[in-house]
Amino acid sequence: MKEFIRKHILKIAGITLGGIGGFAYYYFIGCASGTCPITSNPYITVIYGALMGYLLLDMFKKKEHGTN
C-alpha cells in the first residue's frame, strides 16, 4: 500500500485538491439560476474539479524509461 501511494502521490493529490477546489467553486461562485451544466450540481462540479486536478498534476510525473 505504501508503495502504491508513493508511486501515485501526484495523482492522488491532484484528485483531492481538484475535488476540494471544485466544491469550493460550487459553494462560493456556483450558478444561482440552475441553468449552468457544470456548476449547478455539486457532484458534477467536484468530479470536474478532480479530473482537472488529476490532469494538471499528472503533467509533472517523471518519465519512465522502457527497455525497448
Secondary structure, DSSP 8 states (H G I E B T S, - for coil): -HHHHHHTHHHHHHHHHHHHHHHHHHHHT--SSS--TTTTSHHHHHHHHHHHHHHHHHTT--------
